[in-house]
Amino acid sequence: MKTCDNNFYNKPFEYIYVEDDCAGYAATTEHILSHFPDATLIPIHHYKDVFNRKNQNATVQRNSRQLILAVCKETWIYPGAPVCQDFGNDNFYYASLMMNCIFDCEYCYLQGMYPSGHLVVFVNIEDCFASLDSLLKEHPVYLCISFDSDLMAFENVTGYIGKWIEYCTSHPDLTVEVRTKSANFGAISHLAAPPNLILAWTLTPDYVTHNFEHKVPGLDARISAACLAIQHGYKVRLCFDPILHFPDFKSVYSDFFKYVFDHISPHSIKDVSFGEFRVSCDYIKKMRKLRPASLVLQYPYDTSTGVATYDADLSKTLTDYIYQEISLYVPSDKIYIWKGDNTND
């Protein structure tokens, strides 16, 4: 009996939807499109006509992601959310230049926030800089630019981090964090490191990567990228996030931290952060429907505060143990913890 090995999904980025208004930003639009010479271009009036349409299944779409090029006509810069760490900064914001991620982590909140699995790139990045110019006239800004995507992973296509590096060099009152799970540092390795830009690598044990982080580079690849960034003079932050509870978590995390700091000198990094799993209750309801077999999503989290996370006793056990282990390598003044109140020990 013969089996059918045909894959009936469209190839990723086989189709690219392009808003009509992208014509007003031809240089960026054409630069992105040049990376997909064989793609079929589909003109659209507004990205939400595709991205927000009803009855989509984002999990299925991740097998055949397509790209949407759009012009942002709404707010570019938002106040930082309580579930995110501000690292002691008063004026904490994030910017959304791209929506969705090429990786597929089961625990990622983007599944609950966005109705689609396709990627949206806003081509009018200069307008974001203009909005930031106005904000910087009021006060210094700490800005995270890679919460709703992984810009580093897509840097070869957009070149956006390179533009942020250029912007940072002339705006000393701005501090930018680029968070990533990518091993793609080579895309910006030729650019001089500005002192006010932080590259933040999220590192996770092999157990987490193998079970919950699909299409994500392994630990060794991420460590190598972080080490290369340090060698090139970049400020590097290590993020151990989210911390998950699973059998033998103590031995797994203990071995993990030893491995990480055997390969990355604690003296060479800016700081580290960690936080337990936490997702908005509204989001996790949607995520559980999309992934009914996911162990990390179907766990019976405490939802009494409006955020799905571990109950108080388990949360304390996790936090205390992880802090104890990291403290073996990193001084306490360089360890930031998310505790549900966005404070630091």
C-alpha positions as CSV (number, residue, x, y, z in Angstrom):
1,M,0.0,0.0,0.0
2,K,1.4,3.3,-1.0
3,T,1.4,6.3,1.3
4,C,0.8,9.9,0.3
5,D,3.8,12.1,1.3
6,N,2.5,15.2,-0.4
7,N,2.4,18.4,1.6
8,F,-0.8,20.3,0.6
9,Y,0.1,23.4,2.5
10,N,1.3,26.4,0.5
11,K,5.0,27.2,1.0
12,P,5.8,29.9,3.5
13,F,5.8,33.4,2.0
14,E,4.5,32.0,-1.3
15,Y,1.9,34.8,-1.2
16,I,2.5,38.4,0.0
17,Y,-0.4,40.7,0.7
18,V,0.5,44.4,0.0
19,E,-1.6,47.3,1.2
20,D,-2.3,49.9,-1.4
21,D,-0.7,52.6,0.8
22,C,2.7,50.8,0.8
23,A,3.3,52.5,-2.5
24,G,4.0,55.6,-0.5
25,Y,7.0,53.8,1.1
26,A,8.4,52.3,-2.0
27,A,12.0,51.9,-0.8
28,T,11.3,49.8,2.2
29,T,8.5,47.8,0.5
30,E,10.7,47.0,-2.5
31,H,13.6,46.0,-0.2
32,I,11.4,43.5,1.6
33,L,9.8,42.2,-1.6
34,S,13.3,41.7,-3.2
35,H,13.8,38.8,-0.8
36,F,10.8,36.9,-2.2
37,P,11.2,37.2,-6.0
38,D,8.9,34.2,-6.7
39,A,6.1,35.2,-4.4
40,T,2.7,36.0,-5.7
41,L,1.7,39.6,-4.8
42,I,-1.9,40.2,-3.7
43,P,-3.0,43.9,-3.4
44,I,-5.3,44.6,-0.4
45,H,-6.9,47.8,0.9
46,H,-6.1,47.2,4.6
47,Y,-4.1,44.5,6.4
48,K,-6.9,43.8,8.8
49,D,-9.0,42.5,5.8
50,V,-6.6,39.5,5.9
51,F,-5.2,39.4,9.3
52,N,-8.4,39.9,11.3
53,R,-10.8,37.9,9.2
54,K,-13.0,35.5,11.0
55,N,-12.7,31.7,11.4
56,Q,-8.9,31.6,11.0
57,N,-6.8,28.9,12.7
58,A,-3.5,30.5,13.6
59,T,-1.9,27.1,14.6
60,V,-2.7,25.6,11.1
61,Q,-1.5,28.8,9.4
62,R,1.9,28.5,11.0
63,N,2.5,25.5,8.7
64,S,2.1,27.9,5.8
65,R,2.9,31.4,7.0
66,Q,2.3,34.3,4.5
67,L,3.5,37.9,4.7
68,I,1.5,41.0,4.9
69,L,3.0,44.4,4.2
70,A,1.1,47.3,5.7
71,V,1.3,51.0,6.8
72,C,0.7,51.6,10.5
73,K,-1.8,54.5,10.9
74,E,-2.4,53.9,14.6
75,T,-0.2,54.2,17.7
76,W,3.3,53.1,17.3
77,I,4.5,53.3,20.9
78,Y,2.7,51.9,23.9
79,P,3.3,52.0,27.7
80,G,4.9,48.8,28.9
81,A,2.6,46.1,30.2
82,P,2.7,44.8,33.9
83,V,3.5,41.3,32.7
84,C,6.8,42.7,31.2
85,Q,9.9,43.8,33.1
86,D,10.8,47.5,33.2
87,F,14.3,46.9,34.6
88,G,13.9,49.9,36.9
89,N,13.0,52.3,34.2
90,D,10.3,54.9,34.8
91,N,9.5,55.7,31.2
92,F,9.0,52.1,29.9
93,Y,7.4,51.6,26.4
94,Y,7.3,49.1,23.6
95,A,6.9,49.6,19.9
96,S,5.2,47.2,17.5
97,L,6.9,47.3,14.1
98,M,6.0,43.7,13.2
99,M,3.2,41.4,14.3
100,N,3.8,37.7,14.9
101,C,6.9,35.6,14.9
102,I,8.5,33.1,12.6
103,F,9.1,30.8,15.5
104,D,6.3,28.8,17.1
105,C,6.5,28.5,20.9
106,E,3.5,26.8,22.5
107,Y,3.5,29.2,25.4
108,C,3.7,32.4,23.4
109,Y,1.0,35.0,24.2
110,L,0.9,36.1,20.6
111,Q,-1.4,33.2,19.8
112,G,-4.0,34.6,22.2
113,M,-3.5,38.2,21.1
114,Y,-3.6,37.8,17.3
115,P,-6.3,36.0,15.3
116,S,-3.9,35.0,12.5
117,G,-0.7,33.1,12.2
118,H,0.6,35.3,9.3
119,L,3.2,37.9,9.7
120,V,2.6,41.7,9.4
121,V,5.5,44.1,8.7
122,F,4.8,47.8,8.9
123,V,6.8,49.5,6.2
124,N,6.6,53.1,7.4
125,I,9.3,52.7,10.1
126,E,10.3,56.4,9.6
127,D,6.9,57.4,11.1
128,C,7.8,55.4,14.2
129,F,11.0,57.4,14.6
130,A,9.0,60.6,14.2
131,S,6.6,59.5,17.0
132,L,9.6,58.7,19.2
133,D,11.2,62.1,18.4
134,S,8.2,63.8,20.0
135,L,8.2,61.5,23.0
136,L,11.9,62.0,23.6
137,K,11.3,65.8,23.9
138,E,9.2,65.0,27.0
139,H,11.6,62.6,28.8
140,P,14.2,59.8,28.3
141,V,12.7,56.6,27.0
142,Y,13.3,52.9,27.6
143,L,11.9,51.1,24.6
144,C,11.5,47.4,23.8
145,I,11.0,46.9,20.1
146,S,10.7,43.1,19.8
147,F,7.9,42.0,22.1
148,D,5.3,41.2,19.4
149,S,7.8,39.5,17.0
150,D,11.4,38.5,16.8
151,L,13.0,41.3,14.7
152,M,16.4,39.7,14.8
153,A,15.1,36.5,13.2
154,F,13.7,38.6,10.3
155,E,16.5,41.1,10.1
156,N,17.8,39.7,6.8
157,V,14.5,40.7,5.2
158,T,13.7,44.0,6.9
159,G,17.0,45.5,8.1
160,Y,15.0,47.2,10.9
161,I,17.5,46.6,13.7
162,G,20.2,48.2,11.6
163,K,17.9,51.3,11.3
164,W,17.4,51.3,15.1
165,I,21.1,51.1,15.6
166,E,21.6,54.2,13.4
167,Y,18.8,56.0,15.3
168,C,20.2,55.2,18.7
169,T,23.6,56.7,17.8
170,S,22.0,60.1,17.5
171,H,19.5,59.8,20.4
172,P,21.4,59.3,23.7
173,D,18.3,59.8,25.8
174,L,16.8,56.6,24.3
175,T,17.6,53.0,25.4
176,V,16.4,50.2,23.1
177,E,16.1,46.5,24.0
178,V,15.9,43.9,21.2
179,R,14.8,40.6,22.6
180,T,15.4,37.5,20.5
181,K,15.6,33.7,20.4
182,S,17.4,33.9,17.0
183,A,21.0,33.0,16.2
184,N,21.0,35.6,13.5
185,F,23.5,38.1,15.0
186,G,25.5,37.9,11.8
187,A,22.9,40.1,10.1
188,I,24.1,43.1,12.2
189,S,27.6,42.0,13.1
190,H,29.1,44.6,10.7
191,L,27.5,47.5,12.5
192,A,29.1,49.3,15.4
193,A,27.4,48.7,18.7
194,P,25.8,51.9,20.2
195,P,26.0,52.1,24.0
196,N,22.2,52.6,24.3
197,L,21.1,49.4,22.6
198,I,20.7,46.1,24.4
199,L,20.5,42.7,22.7
200,A,18.5,40.4,25.0
201,W,18.7,36.7,24.3
202,T,16.0,34.4,25.7
203,L,17.7,31.1,26.7
204,T,15.8,28.0,27.8
205,P,16.8,24.5,28.8
206,D,16.9,21.8,26.1
207,Y,13.8,20.2,27.7
208,V,11.8,23.4,27.1
209,T,13.2,23.9,23.6
210,H,12.5,20.3,22.5
211,N,9.0,20.1,23.9
212,F,7.5,23.6,23.5
213,E,9.7,25.8,21.2
214,H,9.1,24.7,17.6
215,K,11.4,26.1,14.8
216,V,13.5,27.8,17.4
217,P,17.4,27.6,17.3
218,G,18.8,25.4,20.0
219,L,20.6,26.5,23.1
220,D,24.1,26.2,21.6
221,A,23.2,28.3,18.6
222,R,21.7,31.1,20.8
223,I,24.7,31.0,23.2
224,S,27.1,31.3,20.2
225,A,25.1,34.3,18.9
226,A,25.2,36.0,22.3
227,C,28.9,35.4,22.7
228,L,29.6,36.8,19.2
229,A,27.6,39.9,20.1
230,I,29.6,40.4,23.2
231,Q,32.8,40.1,21.2
232,H,31.5,42.8,18.9
233,G,31.0,45.2,21.8
234,Y,27.2,44.9,22.2
235,K,25.5,45.1,25.6
236,V,23.9,41.6,26.1
237,R,21.2,40.7,28.5
238,L,20.2,37.1,29.2
239,C,16.5,36.3,29.8
240,F,15.4,33.1,31.3
241,D,11.8,33.4,30.5
242,P,9.4,31.8,31.0
243,I,10.4,29.6,33.9
244,L,8.3,26.5,33.7
245,H,7.4,23.8,36.2
246,F,7.9,20.2,35.1
247,P,9.3,16.9,36.5
248,D,12.9,17.3,37.7
249,F,12.8,21.0,37.1
250,K,15.4,21.6,39.8
251,S,18.1,19.4,38.3
252,V,17.2,20.5,34.7
253,Y,17.6,24.2,35.6
254,S,20.7,23.7,37.7
255,D,22.5,21.9,34.9
256,F,21.2,24.5,32.5
257,F,22.5,27.5,34.3
258,K,25.9,25.8,34.8
259,Y,26.1,25.2,31.1
260,V,25.1,28.7,30.2
261,F,27.6,30.4,32.5
262,D,30.3,27.9,31.6
263,H,30.0,29.3,28.0
264,I,29.0,33.0,28.7
265,S,31.1,34.8,31.4
266,P,28.8,36.5,33.9
267,H,31.2,39.4,33.9
268,S,30.6,40.0,30.2
269,I,26.9,40.6,30.3
270,K,24.8,43.6,31.3
271,D,22.3,41.7,33.5
272,V,19.9,38.8,33.6
273,S,16.2,38.4,34.1
274,F,13.7,35.7,34.8
275,G,10.0,35.3,35.3
276,E,7.6,32.4,35.7
277,F,5.0,31.6,33.0
278,R,2.3,34.3,32.9
279,V,-0.3,35.0,30.3
280,S,-3.5,37.1,30.3
281,C,-6.5,35.0,31.2
282,D,-8.3,36.2,28.0
283,Y,-5.3,35.0,25.9
284,I,-4.9,31.6,27.5
285,K,-8.5,30.7,26.8
286,K,-7.9,31.2,23.1
287,M,-4.5,29.5,23.3
288,R,-6.0,26.4,24.9
289,K,-8.6,26.1,22.1
290,L,-5.8,26.3,19.5
291,R,-3.6,23.7,21.2
292,P,-5.8,21.3,23.2
293,A,-2.9,18.8,23.6
294,S,-0.3,21.3,24.9
295,L,1.0,20.3,28.3
296,V,2.2,23.8,29.0
297,L,-1.1,25.5,28.2
298,Q,-3.5,22.9,29.7
299,Y,-1.8,23.2,33.2
300,P,-4.3,24.3,35.8
301,Y,-2.9,27.8,36.5
302,D,-4.1,30.2,39.1
303,T,-6.2,32.9,37.3
304,S,-7.5,34.8,40.3
305,T,-5.5,38.0,39.4
306,G,-6.6,38.0,35.7
307,V,-3.2,36.5,34.8
308,A,-2.7,32.8,34.3
309,T,0.3,31.8,36.4
310,Y,1.4,29.3,39.1
311,D,-0.3,29.5,42.5
312,A,1.4,31.4,45.2
313,D,3.2,28.4,46.8
314,L,4.6,27.0,43.6
315,S,5.5,30.5,42.4
316,K,7.6,31.0,45.5
317,T,9.2,27.6,45.1
318,L,10.1,28.3,41.5
319,T,11.3,31.9,42.1
320,D,13.4,31.1,45.1
321,Y,15.1,28.2,43.5
322,I,15.8,29.9,40.2
323,Y,17.2,33.0,42.0
324,Q,19.3,30.8,44.2
325,E,20.8,29.0,41.2
326,I,21.5,32.2,39.2
327,S,23.0,33.8,42.2
328,L,25.8,31.2,42.1
329,Y,27.1,33.0,39.0
330,V,25.6,36.5,38.9
331,P,25.6,39.2,41.6
332,S,22.2,40.1,43.0
333,D,22.3,43.6,41.7
334,K,22.3,42.2,38.1
335,I,19.3,39.9,38.6
336,Y,15.8,41.1,37.7
337,I,12.8,39.1,38.7
338,W,9.2,39.3,37.5
339,K,7.0,38.6,40.5
340,G,3.6,39.8,39.4
341,D,4.2,43.3,40.7
342,N,7.0,44.2,38.3
343,T,9.5,44.7,41.2
344,N,13.1,43.6,41.6
345,D,14.9,42.2,44.6
